[in-house]
Amino acid sequence: MTSREAILALNLLPSFGPVRISRLLESFGDAESVLRASTSKLQRVDGIGPETAKIISSWQDQVDPTKELSDAEERGISIITREDEEYPKHLLQAYDSPILLYVWGKILPRDKHAISVVGSRRTTTYGVNATRKITYQLAHAGFTIVSGLARGIDTAAHESALAAKGRTIAVVGSGLARLYPPENLALAEKIADGNGAVISEFPLHKAPDKQTFPMRNRIVAAWGQAVLVTECPAWSGSLITANLASEYGKPIFAVPGPIDKPSSAGCHQLIRDGATLVSDASHIIDDMGQLPFSYKNDTTEEKTEAAPELPAEEAAVLAAMPPGEELTVDRLIQASELPSSAVTAALFKLELRRLIRPLPGFRFMRR
């Protein structure tokens, strides 16, 4: 048995969460040693009683990690553990970080530059529009959008990231062979097809239940550099996700709504409790103090692996703007040798990325 099969076997066992498995790994050193341990030794670990020890000792009668690996491979799903280089290191800050992840699609280094977006499943037109606007802007600026693939706000967030030709990570509360909700299968396929990844910590055929969704939410909270709540009532699970993110030290942003609508009561509560009120992606970008991309010109050093390069036309217009100079559109057209329509579009996008600022008289300056 390989070490990957051993850790997979532990994750497949019923009623075993990441905290309990982590205690076992700390006590025995590796998953193979856990599976070989006697029931008496297993019971010396905190939280492992006679029944639990018996389940571990008889693991071969209950789970088949080889079959799980084969099934995942046939579905084009990879399985990564904490020891793998591809495992998102920012998830390790959670005390109950996933033992392993099933990944449909691909996780890239740049996906650590992410904003988690959460909200209600029962949305209003206002909430959906606000989500689409802000997540589109964030994805266009280079942030990966992380959400839970649920109905409502999650769906709007993923769709907007795709519309912006950005990346998005969908964390689901079920096994990837039992994708939930089923009507989002087509959306999941678009995400996995070169635009991000659909991930889960649960065995392939695990059905969703009341426990899987809170577990999913902690991954959403831990992944993003910040959490954005765009619409939720006072009793929403999105507030739990926001609170988890706050415990992880992440900034919380919330979109205000109509004061007479219960659908916005949760966001208003977050704002009263100290979350930053936002109505535009620029508010988040300004507070974050950084943008997740780089560009090449005469003054830049090599771009980092985690940062996507600016599109060619935007990079050309930015390179044509020496620091400290105020330039007109005509001068930028001449310097960049691009058509006027391309320069105008690039200026709009560079302003959205907070790389330039507009000045009176249709002039622009690099920030």
N, C-alpha and C positions, 0 to 999 in steps of 0.2 A: 504493500500500500504506500502511495506517495503521501507527502505531507499535505498536498492540496486535497487529496481524497479524504484524509483524516479530518482536516478542519471542516470539510464539506459534510462529513458524516455527523459531526457534532452539531452543525447548523441545521441539519435535517431532523434531528431528534425532536420529538414533540415537547412543548413547554420549556424549551431552553432559550433564554434570551442572551444578549451579548454580555451582560454583567456577569451572569453565572458562568458562561463559557470563559470569560476573561479570568475569573478567579481560578478555574481549573487549569488554564494555561499557565498562570503565574505559579501555581503549586507544583505542576508536573513538568513544566518546561516546554512541552510541545504537545500537539494534538495526538500523535501516535502513542505517547506515554499515557495520556488520559484514557484512551480506548483500551490499553493493555492493563490498566490498574485494577487491583482487586476492589471489591465493594468496601472492604474495611478501610483501605487507604483513601478511597473516594470520599467516604463519610467524614474524614478529618478536615475536609475543605468546608469553609463557612457556607451555609445555605444548601449543602448536599446531604439529604437525609437518606434513609434506607431505600425508599421507593425510587428516588432519583438515581441513586447509585446502581440500583438494579437495572434501570433503563439504560444507563451507560454501558454496563457490563454485557447486556444482551443486545447491543446496538446492531449486530449483524442480522438479527431476526426482525429488525424493524425498518432499517434504511439500506439503500443501495447507492452509495456515492458514485460508483462507476457508471451506473445507468443514468444518474442525474447529469454527470459530465457529458455523456454521450448525447443525451437529449438536448442539452444546452448547445452543444456543437452543431447538431442538426438544425437547430433554430437560428443559428448565427449569433448566439449569445455567448459572451465571454464571462468568466468568473474570476474576479480578482480578490486577493486577500490583503490584509494589512501589511504583509511582507513584500508585496509586489510594488514595483516602481510606479505603476499606473494608479495605485490607490490614492485618492485625494487626501493629501496630508492635512488639509484644513479640517477634515472630519475628525481627526484624532483628538482635537481639543474637547470633544464631547466625552464625558466620562463613560458613556455607554455607546461609543462609536461602533458601527457595524463590524462584525467579525469578517464578513466578506460582502461583495456586491456582485449581483448579476447585472451585466451591462449589455444592452442592445443598442448598438451604435458605437460611438467612440468618445472617450473623455480625453480632451486635449489639455496641455499645460495652461493655456489661456483661460480655461474654464474656472480657474481659481479667482479670476476677476469677475465676480458674479453678484447679482442682486437677487435675493429671494422675494418673490411676489406671492402674496396670499390674500384671501378674501372669501366672501360668501359663495356658496353654491347657488343660492337663490338671489339672483342679481336684479338690478334695475338697469334701465338704459343708461342712466347717469353713471353708474358704477362701471359698466362695461366700456363705455366711451372713455372714461377717465383712465381705466386700465390700459386700453389700447393706445391711447395717446402717450402715456408716460413710458410704458414698456417698449413701445416702438422707438422712442427717442433714446432710451437707455441701450437697447440692442444696437441701434444705429451708431451710437457712440462707442461701442465695443464691449459692453458688458454682456456676459452670458446671463440669461434669464432662467432662474430656477423656480419651479413650481411643482404642484402635485398632480397634474393631469386630471383633476376633478372637474365636474361640471361647473359652469359659472366663471368666476374670476380667473381660476387656474387656466381654463381653456382659452380665455381671451388673452392672457399673458403669453402662453406658448404661441398662439396664432400670430400675435403682433410681432414677436421676435422673429418668426419665420418670414413675415411680410417685410421686415426690415433687412432681410438677408443676414440675420445674425444667428447666434447660437443659443440653444436652450436645452436645459436638463429637466427631464420629467421624472420625479421620484414617486413611485406608485406604492399603494398600500395593499398589494397582492403579489402573487407570483407572476412572472412575465408570461406564463402560459395561460393565466387566468386574468388577463388584463381587465382592469376596472377603472371607469365605466366602459362597457363594451363599445358604446357608440364613438369612443375616442380612439378606436383602433387605427383608423385612417390617419388621424393626427399623429399618433405614436409612430406610424410608419414613416411619415414625413420627417419627424424629428430624427429618427434613427438613420435615415438615408442621407448621411453626410451633413446634417445640421445640428448634431448634438448627440444626446443619448437618453434612453429610457432605462432607469435603474431601479433595482429592488434588492433588499437584503433577504427576502423570503424565498423559500424553495419554489421551483418553477410552477408547481401546481397548487400552491397555497391560495385558498380562497380568502377574500377580504373579510375582516370581522372588526369588532369594536376595539380590539387591541392593535391591529395592524396599522390603523390610520394615525393614532398618536405616535406610534413608532416611526412611521413615515415622516410625520411633522418635525421630529427632532433632527432628521437628516436635512430637511429643507432649511431649518433654522441654523444649523451648523455650517451649511455649505456657503451661503452668501456672505459677502462682506458687510451687508446690511439687509434688513428686511423692510419691504414696503407693503403696507396694508392699504388696499384701495377702497374696499367697502365691506363692512361686516356689522351685524347687529351686536347687541351687548352680550349675548350668550354664545357667540361664535367660537369655534375651535381655533380660528385664526388668532384670537387673543392669546391662546395658550402657546401657539407657535411664536408669537411676538415676545411673550414673556421668556420662553426658552432662549431665544436669540439674545435677549437682554442679559440673561444669566451667562451666556457665552461672551458677553462684552461687545455685542454688535449694536450699532446704532439702529434705531427704529424710526421709520418714516410713515406718516399716515395722511391720507387724502380726506379733507373735510367734505361733508355733504350737507344737504338741506337739514336744518335743525328740527324740522317736524317729521322727519322720516326715520323710523326705527332701524332701517337698513344701514344708517350711518352712525348709529349710537356707539358702536364699538370703536370706530375710528376717533370719534370725539372723546371717548374715555381715554384712549391712548394719548391723544394730544394733551388732555388735562394732566395725565400722568407723566408728561415730559417728552413724548415723541415729537419729532419735528414735523410741522405742518408743511405739506408740499402740494403744489398744483401743477408742477412742471418738472421735467427731468433735470433741468439746470439747477434746481434747488438741491437735489441729491448730489449731483456732480460737484457743485461748489462745496458742499459739506464734506464730501469724501476727500477732496483736495488732490485728486489724481484722476487720470484717465487711463484705461487699460489698453493703450496702443502706443506704437512708436512710429517714426517715419525716418527716411534717410534723406539727408541733404549734405551740404558741404561741412556743416558744423556738428552733425550728430555722430555718435560712436555706433558701434554695432548694435542692432536692435536685439532685445532680449528674446529668448525662445518663447516666453509666455505671452508676448504682445504681438497682435496681428499688425501688419503693415498697413498704412493708409492707402486707399485707392490711388491709382497713378495720377488722376487729374487733380485730386485734392492735394497730394504731395507736391505736384508741380506748382500749383498756385501758392501754397505755403512757402515753398523754396524761393519763390519770386518776391517774397516780402521780407526784406532785411529788418532785423530788430530795430525798433525805434522810429521807423519811417512810416508816414501816412501816405497811402497809395490810392489812386483812383482806380475805378474799374478799367478804364482805357489803358492805363499803364500796366495793369496786371495782365490784360489781354496781350499786350505787346511783349511783356517780359516772359510770360509763360508759353507764348506761341500756341495758345488754344483758342477755339472759337468762343465768341462772346457768351453763347448759351451754356457752354461747358464751364466757363469761369463763374458765371452767375450761380449755377447750381453748386459748384464747389465752394463758393463763398458762403452760401446758406448752410452747407453741411459743416464747414469749418467753424462757423459761428455756433452751431448746435453742439459741436464737440468742445466748445470753449477754448479754441486755439486762437481765434481772432476776435476783435471787437469792432463794431461799426462806429463810424464817426460822422459828424454832420458833413453834408456835401458829398454823400456817397463815397466816402473814403473809408479805408480799412487799415487796421494796424494789428500786427501780431501781438498776442498777449505775452 
